[in-house]
Amino acid sequence: SRDERGQLAPDLYALDLVRELPVLSKIAEIEPRIVKNVDSSDLQPDDWQLFAREVHAALSDPRCDGVVIIHGTDTMAYTASALAFLLGPLPKPVVLTGAQHPLGAIRTDARTNLVDAFSVATLPVPEVTIAFAGKALRGVRAMKIDAWALDAFDSPTLPPLVELGLGTTIAPHVRAAQPLGPLDDRLETSVLVLRVHPAFDPDTLRRALDAGVRGLILEGYGTGNVPRLGRSLVPAIREATDRGVPVLVVSQCPRGFVELERYGGGAAARDAGAIGGGPMTTEAALAKMMVALGRYSELEEVRAFLERDVVGER
């Protein structure tokens, strides 16, 4: 909806979903609750922890077959990634959805997205997903790609888990259901994301280390390449590793896949201690780094977690 200044703001319709969209009652019996009602650009890591606790409690209830989270689009991919890593492998679906136009607008995508989200929550898709524009995407592989189109989200390195058209198609790469584990919601938020560019000053990394950053994520070129001649980042990566600070490299390319050994700069970064992120999005890399640092104190433990495929992010 729009506030008194004409700016878009969160709706307070959560408790009246069925009244606003009666068809939802034909899909499932819904127990709505308002956990947080702010613009998604204002969400913080402690909100992810709150959501994780609420979702974990719901999934622990035998009456619950799935969870739908209505969320603003700006940080939906961050929340989806954080929930996926905090909750771990799942027995039931957890589906995030939202809209580019408010539910009360005449031309809105909210109705279709809500119907799709509740439909996906009844399917054998036990993952954290984003349901948007007729698709359900794996949360840890999704990103917002368009601020203006209705088809706002994509999963560039992985086909959709569910396609909702005249029929419903579930992809073969959906992860198998697993028992819900105990919730460990620890996070370390002192993580810095930096985009590599031709004028990047390696001292930026050193200043971050001096400031006490616990984890670094570098958005490298292509397959994870970084400068190794002029303005070489390799010594700074080695210094970070020596200080026990993990450096995770992801690709700037939406369809990128990091293979550090492919080019000289990436190989030098690997030899200095950098960790290749494979196909991970920046959103997934950030969430995974925060979870890893929250749970483990030793660099090798953190490295092992970052290199392991936890919920399909790699």
Stockholm file with secondary structure:
# STOCKHOLM 1.0

chainA/1-314         SRDERGQLAPDLYALDLVRELPVLSKIAEIEPRIVKNVDSSDLQPDDWQLFAREVHAALSDPRCDGVVIIHGTDTMAYTASALAFLLGPLPKPVVLTGAQHPLGAIRTDARTNLVDAFSVATLPVPEVTIAFAGKALRGVRAMKIDAWALDAFDSPTLPPLVELGLGTTIAPHVRAAQPLGPLDDRLETSVLVLRVHPAFDPDTLRRALDAGVRGLILEGYGTGNVPRLGRSLVPAIREATDRGVPVLVVSQCPRGFVELERYGGGAAARDAGAIGGGPMTTEAALAKMMVALGRYSELEEVRAFLERDVVGER
#=GR chainA/1-314 SS CBCTTSCBCCCCCGGGHHHHCGGGGGTCCCCCCCSCCSCGGGCCHHHHHHHHHHHHHHHHSTTCCCEEEECCSTTHHHHHHHHHHHHCSCSSCEEEECCSSCTTSSSCSHHHHHHHHHHHTTSSCCSEEEEETTEEEEGGGCEECCSSSSCCEECTTSCCSEEESSSEEECTTCCCCCCCCCCCCCCCCCEEEEECCTTCCTHHHHHHHHTTCCEEEEEEBTTTBCCCSTTCSHHHHHHHHHTTCCEEEEESSTTCCCCGGGSHHHHHHHHTTCEECTTCCHHHHHHHHHHHHHHCCSHHHHHHHHHSCSSSCC
#=GC SS_cons         CBCTTSCBCCCCCGGGHHHHCGGGGGTCCCCCCCSCCSCGGGCCHHHHHHHHHHHHHHHHSTTCCCEEEECCSTTHHHHHHHHHHHHCSCSSCEEEECCSSCTTSSSCSHHHHHHHHHHHTTSSCCSEEEEETTEEEEGGGCEECCSSSSCCEECTTSCCSEEESSSEEECTTCCCCCCCCCCCCCCCCCEEEEECCTTCCTHHHHHHHHTTCCEEEEEEBTTTBCCCSTTCSHHHHHHHHHTTCCEEEEESSTTCCCCGGGSHHHHHHHHTTCEECTTCCHHHHHHHHHHHHHHCCSHHHHHHHHHSCSSSCC
//
